[in-house]
Amino acid sequence: YHKALGNYKKVLELDPDNPSALYNRALVLNRLKRSAEERQAWLDYLSMYSGGPMARQATAHLNEMGDFQYRNYLIGSRTITLKSIRFQPVSPEIEKNSYESLDILGNIMKNNQKVSVHIVTYQKNNSKLAEARAKSVKSYLLKKYPEIDSSRLILSWFGVSEQIKTEKKSFKADESVNFITAVQDKKAALRK
């Protein structure tokens, strides 16, 4: 693993954006149990390549470490990786660097009119702020993507921490946004 790490370092000196070297460097750091460096290496990879199966796997590794800056969501029949939605401190105002993730979700919903999504927000000890944040996310999506019918964005909010379960562990996030595909009642869908 030490030799492989040295080789990936050489590749990245020549080509800093090489996806295989970025991903495999993080994987080697995982095997070497160098957690702080591994965490940063996953973030480096995801900042460059946040789509596709390797991004989903990188996100899973990061989440196992208790880092939820990126999360995987099942939207319709696809699993996508999104950077977590962030807000201004104690405010429902969405941080500008979260727009890209919301735009990915908005484009999916615009292109697939059958997909409806629950927007679920959590804010420990402040359900009013959680509610305002859920409404803010919905408002952003509807304003930017008028093709999305309002009824396809279903809001829920909680004044508690979100319980996030990974493959091996369970974590609490005091403030977070989760996206869950709404499951359609097949009998009701057939009647339409």
C-alpha positions in Angstrom: 0.0 0.0 0.0 2.9 2.4 0.8 4.3 1.8 -2.7 0.9 2.3 -4.3 0.4 5.5 -2.4 3.8 6.8 -3.7 2.8 5.9 -7.3 -0.6 7.7 -7.0 1.2 10.7 -5.6 3.5 10.7 -8.7 0.5 10.4 -11.1 -1.3 13.3 -9.3 1.8 15.5 -9.6 1.6 15.0 -13.4 -2.2 15.0 -13.7 -3.9 16.5 -10.5 -7.3 15.7 -11.9 -6.7 12.0 -12.7 -9.9 10.3 -11.4 -8.4 6.9 -10.9 -5.4 8.2 -9.0 -7.6 10.5 -6.8 -10.0 7.6 -6.0 -7.4 5.0 -5.4 -5.2 7.3 -3.3 -8.2 7.6 -0.9 -8.8 3.8 -1.0 -5.1 3.1 -0.1 -5.3 5.6 2.8 -8.4 3.7 4.0 -6.4 0.5 4.0 -3.5 2.2 5.8 -6.0 3.5 8.4 -4.8 7.1 7.9 -8.3 8.5 8.6 -7.7 12.2 8.4 -5.8 12.0 5.1 -8.4 9.5 3.8 -11.3 11.8 4.6 -9.6 14.7 2.8 -8.8 12.4 -0.2 -12.4 11.4 -0.6 -13.4 15.1 -0.4 -10.8 15.9 -3.1 -12.2 13.2 -5.3 -15.8 14.2 -4.8 -15.0 17.9 -5.4 -13.9 16.9 -8.9 -16.1 13.9 -9.7 -19.4 13.8 -7.9 -21.3 11.7 -10.3 -21.3 8.0 -11.1 -20.6 4.7 -9.3 -17.2 5.7 -8.0 -18.7 8.9 -6.5 -21.4 6.9 -4.8 -18.7 4.6 -3.3 -16.5 7.5 -2.3 -19.6 9.0 -0.5 -20.3 5.8 1.2 -16.7 5.7 2.6 -17.0 9.3 3.7 -20.3 8.7 5.4 -18.9 5.7 7.3 -16.4 8.1 8.7 -19.3 10.3 10.0 -18.8 13.0 7.3 -22.0 13.9 5.5 -20.8 16.7 3.3 -21.9 14.5 0.4 -24.8 12.0 0.5 -26.3 9.4 -1.8 -30.0 9.7 -2.6 -32.4 7.4 -4.5 -34.3 9.7 -6.8 -36.7 7.8 -8.9 -34.8 4.7 -10.0 -31.4 6.4 -9.9 -29.0 6.8 -7.0 -27.3 10.2 -7.2 -24.6 11.9 -5.1 -25.3 15.4 -3.9 -23.3 17.8 -1.8 -25.3 18.4 1.3 -27.7 21.4 1.4 -26.4 24.1 3.7 -28.1 27.2 5.0 -26.9 30.5 6.5 -26.5 30.2 10.3 -29.8 30.0 12.1 -31.6 31.0 8.8 -33.7 29.5 6.1 -31.5 31.2 3.5 -29.8 28.5 1.3 -26.1 28.9 0.9 -25.2 29.6 -2.8 -22.8 26.6 -2.9 -25.9 24.4 -2.4 -27.6 25.5 -5.6 -25.7 23.0 -7.7 -27.1 20.1 -5.8 -30.6 21.5 -5.9 -30.2 22.1 -9.7 -29.2 18.4 -10.2 -32.4 17.4 -8.3 -34.5 20.0 -10.2 -33.3 18.8 -13.6 -34.1 15.2 -12.8 -37.6 16.2 -11.7 -38.0 18.4 -14.8 -37.0 15.6 -17.1 -39.0 12.9 -15.3 -42.5 14.1 -14.5 -43.3 10.9 -12.7 -40.9 11.5 -9.9 -42.1 13.1 -6.7 -39.8 13.8 -3.8 -40.2 14.3 0.0 -38.0 17.2 1.2 -37.3 16.3 4.8 -35.5 18.8 7.0 -34.1 18.4 10.5 -33.1 21.0 13.0 -32.4 20.0 16.5 -34.6 21.9 19.0 -36.1 24.2 16.3 -38.9 22.8 14.3 -39.9 26.3 13.0 -36.5 26.7 11.5 -36.7 23.2 10.0 -40.1 24.1 8.5 -38.8 27.4 7.0 -35.8 25.5 5.5 -38.0 22.9 3.9 -40.2 25.7 2.4 -37.1 27.5 1.2 -35.8 24.4 -0.7 -39.2 23.9 -2.3 -39.4 27.6 -3.2 -36.0 27.5 -4.8 -36.9 24.4 -6.9 -40.3 25.8 -8.0 -38.9 29.2 -8.9 -36.0 27.8 -10.9 -37.9 24.9 -12.4 -41.5 26.0 -13.1 -42.1 22.7 -15.0 -42.2 21.0 -11.6 -45.8 20.8 -10.2 -45.8 22.0 -6.5 -47.6 18.8 -5.5 -44.5 16.7 -6.5 -42.4 18.3 -3.7 -43.8 17.1 -0.4 -42.5 18.8 2.8 -41.7 17.3 6.2 -39.7 18.8 9.0 -38.6 17.8 12.4 -37.2 19.7 15.4 -34.8 16.8 16.2 -31.5 15.4 14.8 -31.6 13.1 11.8 -30.6 9.5 12.5 -28.3 8.5 9.7 -27.5 4.9 9.3 -24.6 3.7 7.3 -23.6 0.2 6.6 -21.7 -0.2 9.8 -22.7 2.7 12.1 -25.4 5.1 13.1 -24.9 8.9 13.4 -26.9 12.0 14.3 -26.9 15.2 12.3 -28.3 18.1 14.2 -29.3 19.9 11.0 -29.8 18.3 7.6 -31.9 18.0 4.5 -32.9 14.6 3.2 -34.5 13.8 -0.2 -36.7 10.7 -0.4 -38.5 9.5 -3.6 -42.3 9.4 -2.9 -43.6 5.9 -3.4 -46.6 6.0 -5.6 -49.6 3.8 -4.7 -49.7 1.4 -7.8 -53.5 0.9 -7.6 -54.1 4.7 -7.5 -51.6 5.1 -10.4 -53.5 2.5 -12.5 -56.8 4.3 -11.9 -55.4 7.5 -13.4 
